[in-house]
Amino acid sequence: QVHLVESGGGYVQAGGSLRLSCVASARTSRNYGVGWFRQAPGKEREFVAAINWSGSSTSYGDSVKGRFTISRVNAENMVFLQMNSLHSEDTAVYYCAASPRFVAVPQVAADRYDYWGQGTQVTVSS
């Protein structure tokens, strides 16, 4: 079992930056692939970014490419999402998720992830 906790959300003006963090409780979290997803009111959950277990491979949703960067520090059981040049369309609840089944290749599909955090709200004003 892996317990995930997100932090770093908040309110920011368009063009600003935020850094989200996701900390995992399990000692073996370094063996998990991790992804970030988001969900805005009235919209479906959207893939944002993912990283493999070692940090050597990443994947990004089209809407965030070039603006967001995912990274991880396994020694601290943490994964980060650096978000730059934020738009009002980035407003959503952001979730991190862990996949013990798919660790070598970053996964886009939400059903590849078994553990989810509670989410952190990001609000971008235009």
C-alpha positions in Angstrom: 0.0 0.0 0.0 1.2 3.5 -0.9 -0.1 6.6 0.7 0.3 9.8 -1.5 0.0 13.3 -0.3 0.1 16.3 -2.6 1.0 19.9 -1.7 2.0 23.1 -3.2 -1.3 24.1 -4.8 -2.7 27.6 -4.5 -3.8 30.8 -6.2 -1.6 32.4 -8.9 -2.0 34.9 -11.6 -1.8 33.9 -15.3 1.8 33.7 -16.3 3.0 32.7 -12.9 4.5 29.5 -11.6 3.8 26.9 -8.9 5.6 23.8 -7.8 3.5 20.8 -6.7 5.0 18.1 -4.5 3.9 14.5 -4.0 5.3 12.5 -1.1 4.8 8.8 -0.8 4.7 6.9 2.4 6.2 3.6 1.3 9.9 2.9 1.4 9.6 1.1 -1.9 8.0 4.0 -3.7 11.2 4.3 -5.8 9.8 1.2 -7.6 6.7 3.0 -8.8 5.9 4.9 -11.9 4.3 8.2 -10.9 1.9 10.4 -12.8 0.1 13.7 -12.4 -3.5 14.2 -13.5 -5.9 17.0 -13.1 -9.6 17.5 -13.1 -11.5 20.8 -13.6 -15.1 21.3 -12.6 -17.4 19.7 -15.2 -14.6 18.2 -17.1 -13.0 14.7 -17.3 -9.8 13.8 -15.6 -6.8 14.8 -17.8 -3.3 13.4 -18.0 -0.7 16.0 -17.2 2.7 14.3 -16.8 4.4 11.0 -15.8 7.8 9.8 -14.9 9.3 6.3 -14.7 10.8 4.8 -11.6 14.3 6.1 -12.2 13.4 9.5 -13.5 15.1 8.7 -16.9 11.9 8.9 -18.9 9.0 11.4 -18.8 5.8 12.0 -20.7 3.6 15.1 -20.9 0.1 16.0 -22.0 -0.1 18.2 -25.1 -1.6 21.1 -23.2 1.4 21.4 -20.8 4.4 20.5 -23.0 7.1 23.0 -22.7 5.5 24.6 -19.6 5.5 21.8 -17.0 8.3 19.6 -15.8 8.0 16.5 -13.7 10.9 15.2 -11.6 11.6 12.9 -8.7 13.9 12.4 -5.8 13.7 8.8 -4.8 15.8 9.2 -1.7 13.1 11.4 -0.4 10.2 9.5 -1.9 9.1 12.7 -3.6 7.9 13.7 -7.1 7.5 17.3 -8.2 5.6 19.1 -10.9 7.0 22.4 -11.8 4.4 24.5 -13.6 5.4 27.6 -15.4 3.5 30.1 -17.7 0.3 29.1 -16.1 -3.0 29.8 -17.9 -6.5 30.1 -16.5 -7.2 26.8 -18.3 -4.7 25.1 -15.9 -7.2 25.7 -13.0 -8.0 22.3 -11.6 -7.5 19.8 -8.8 -4.2 18.1 -9.4 -3.6 14.5 -8.3 -0.5 12.4 -8.2 -0.8 8.7 -8.7 1.5 5.7 -8.3 1.8 2.6 -10.4 3.6 -0.5 -9.1 2.7 -2.4 -12.3 4.2 -0.1 -14.8 7.5 1.3 -13.7 9.9 1.4 -16.7 7.7 3.5 -19.1 5.7 6.6 -18.1 2.0 5.8 -18.3 -0.7 8.1 -19.7 -3.8 6.1 -18.9 -5.3 6.6 -15.4 -6.2 3.0 -15.1 -2.5 2.1 -15.0 -2.3 3.7 -11.6 -3.3 1.9 -8.4 -2.8 4.6 -5.8 -4.0 8.1 -5.7 -3.6 11.1 -3.5 -6.4 13.4 -2.3 -5.5 16.2 -4.7 -4.4 19.8 -4.4 -6.3 22.8 -5.8 -4.6 25.1 -8.4 -6.4 28.2 -9.3 -5.0 30.5 -12.0 -6.6 33.9 -12.4 -6.7 35.5 -15.9 
